[in-house]
């Protein structure tokens, strides 16, 4: 009787090494002329803390985050100003215009350092001038905790 066939060990998935390996490709984004109230609803519905602000060609213009919204409200001392913020203000009025963006080929270690140095929670990922993804501190922390970062 011939010996049983050799069992091959299951291969572990390759460890994540670049931003492309961990980035989210379904980026929640908003246009700059959308109402701030729409941005708030999208943030809540999507369970994210920041939205990419993009033009019609998916070029990154900035970011609107929960921090931007809280800061805008705090700056409005009088009730009428706060009412205007919620009724009329558009995203471009309060967004952060300088969103940090990186290449999908950036090493994860470097992405983490850029988040740290920039004091941001997320980096947007661009390729050929177009938004293609986002990576957050949480993405990197989860992968590290799961042993998926090599």
C-alpha positions in Angstrom: 0.0 0.0 0.0 1.5 3.4 -1.0 2.1 6.0 1.8 -0.7 8.6 2.3 -0.1 11.8 0.3 1.8 14.5 2.2 -0.4 17.2 3.7 0.7 20.7 2.8 0.7 23.1 5.6 -1.8 25.9 5.2 -0.1 29.1 4.2 -0.6 32.1 6.4 -1.6 35.2 4.5 1.3 37.5 3.6 1.9 40.1 6.3 0.7 43.6 5.5 3.6 45.8 4.6 2.2 48.7 2.7 -0.8 51.1 2.9 -2.4 49.3 0.0 -2.5 46.1 2.1 -4.7 47.7 4.8 -6.4 50.7 3.3 -10.2 50.9 3.0 -11.2 51.4 -0.6 -14.8 52.5 0.0 -14.0 56.0 1.1 -16.9 58.0 2.5 -16.7 61.3 0.8 -18.6 64.5 0.5 -18.6 67.5 -1.9 -17.5 70.9 -0.6 -20.9 72.6 -1.2 -22.9 70.0 0.8 -24.5 71.3 4.0 -22.6 70.7 7.3 -25.8 69.0 8.5 -25.4 66.4 5.7 -21.8 65.8 6.7 -22.9 65.2 10.3 -25.4 62.7 9.2 -22.9 60.9 7.0 -20.4 60.8 9.8 -22.9 59.2 12.1 -24.3 56.8 9.6 -20.9 55.7 8.4 -19.3 55.4 11.9 -16.3 57.3 10.9 -14.7 60.5 12.4 -13.8 62.2 9.1 -15.0 62.5 5.5 -12.8 63.1 2.5 -13.9 66.3 0.7 -13.6 65.7 -3.0 -14.5 67.4 -6.3 -16.5 65.8 -9.1 -13.2 64.1 -10.4 -12.5 62.5 -7.0 -9.6 64.9 -6.3 -9.0 65.4 -2.6 -9.7 69.0 -1.5 -9.7 68.5 2.3 -11.3 66.7 5.1 -14.2 67.5 7.4 -14.0 65.8 10.8 -15.9 65.7 14.0 -13.1 67.9 15.4 -13.8 70.5 12.7 -17.6 70.5 13.5 -17.1 70.8 17.3 -14.6 73.6 16.8 -16.9 75.5 14.5 -19.7 75.3 17.0 -17.5 76.4 19.8 -16.5 79.5 17.9 -20.1 80.5 17.5 -20.7 82.4 20.7 -24.2 83.6 19.9 -27.2 81.4 19.3 -28.1 83.0 15.9 -24.6 82.1 14.7 -25.0 78.5 15.8 -28.4 78.3 14.1 -26.8 79.6 10.9 -24.1 77.0 11.1 -26.6 74.2 11.3 -29.0 75.7 8.7 -26.8 77.2 6.1 -23.1 76.4 6.5 -21.5 74.3 3.8 -18.6 71.9 4.2 -16.1 74.2 2.6 -16.8 76.8 5.4 -15.3 74.6 8.1 -13.3 71.8 6.5 -9.6 71.4 7.0 -8.1 72.3 3.6 -4.8 70.4 4.0 -5.7 66.7 4.3 -2.7 64.5 4.5 -2.4 62.1 1.5 0.0 59.3 0.8 0.9 56.8 -1.9 -0.6 53.3 -1.6 2.9 51.9 -1.8 4.1 53.7 1.4 5.3 51.3 4.1 2.9 51.0 7.1 5.6 52.1 9.5 6.1 55.3 7.6 2.3 55.8 7.4 2.1 55.5 11.2 4.9 58.0 11.6 3.2 60.5 9.3 -0.1 60.2 11.3 1.9 60.7 14.5 3.8 63.7 13.2 0.8 65.2 11.5 -1.4 64.6 14.7 -4.1 63.1 12.5 -6.3 60.0 12.8 -6.3 59.1 9.1 -4.3 59.4 5.9 -6.1 59.6 2.5 -4.5 57.5 -0.2 -4.1 58.9 -3.7 -2.9 57.4 -6.9 -2.5 59.5 -10.1 -4.1 62.5 -8.4 -7.3 60.5 -7.5 -8.5 59.4 -4.1 -8.4 55.6 -3.9 -8.5 54.8 -0.2 -8.1 55.8 3.4 -6.1 54.3 6.2 -6.6 55.1 9.9 -4.7 54.6 13.1 -7.4 52.0 14.0 -6.7 50.0 10.8 -3.0 49.8 11.7 -3.7 49.1 15.4 -6.1 46.2 14.6 -3.7 44.7 12.1 -0.9 44.9 14.6 -3.0 43.3 17.4 -4.0 40.5 15.0 -0.3 39.9 14.1 -1.0 40.8 10.5 1.7 43.3 10.1 5.1 42.0 9.1 
